[in-house]
Amino acid sequence: MSCLNRRSPGLACHERALLIRKELVGETSRNEVGDAIVVGRAARQFDVQVERDGVSERFHQWVDIEVGVVLKLVSRDQNLVV
């Protein structure tokens, strides 16, 4: 069975895992920015730095305070919003 996702067609299984888990694959640092409301839910915003295959990338990440699920993930370095 293929592991490709229709919403994120170029991502492999292990890469898609970063879309819902708080900890990102290759994470090297995480700084709390503050609290926000995302899709009507109380969330905590983080600036996250990751390194994969020798490439560094930064993300803004909003995590649901109550259940710990990622509500929104935005790349600061690419045109990617999840």
N, C-alpha and C positions, 0 to 999 in steps of 0.2 A: 504494500500500500504506500502511495506517495505521501510525503510529509509536507508538501507545499500547501500554503494557505492562500485562499482566494483574495483575502483582504491585504495580505503581504506576500505577493507571489514569489519574490526572490529570496525569501528567508527559509533557511533550513530549520529543522525541529529545534535544535539547541538555541538558535537565534530567536525563535518565536517565544521561548521560555522567558526571555527578558521582558516581554511585553506585559506579563501579568505578575511576575515576581518582583518584590521590592528590591532585592539585590540584583544588580545587573551583571551579566557575564563580563568578566574582565575588569570589574570595578576596582579602581585604585584609590578613590577618595569620595566622600559624601559629606556635604555641608547642609545643615538645616537652614532654610531661608525664612520660613514662617508658616502661618496658617492661612487657609483660603477655603472658599466654597467652590467645588467643581461638580458639575451636573447635580446640583442640589445636595451634595454630601460634604461634610466637614473633612478637610484634607490638610495634610502637612506637605509643604513644598520643599524640595531638596535640589541642590546643584550637585550633579554626579559626574565624575570623570571616569572613563573606562579606557582600557587599552586592549585592542584585539589585533593580532597579526602585525604588531609593531606600529599600529595606527592609533593615535589618541583621539578621543571624541568626548564632547561635553553634552550633558542632557539636563533639562529641567524635568523634574518628576514630581507628580502629585500623588500621594498615597492616602487612601481612606484611613482616617484616624481610628475608626471603630473596628474595621475588619482587616486592615493591612493590605488591601488589594490596590494595585496601581490603577488610578482613574485616568491619568493622562501622562504622556511621555512626549517631550519635544526635544529634538536634537538642536543644539545651539550651533552646530557646525554644518549641518545639511538641511535640506528642505524635507524634514520628516516630522510628522505629527501622528501619534498613535493614541 
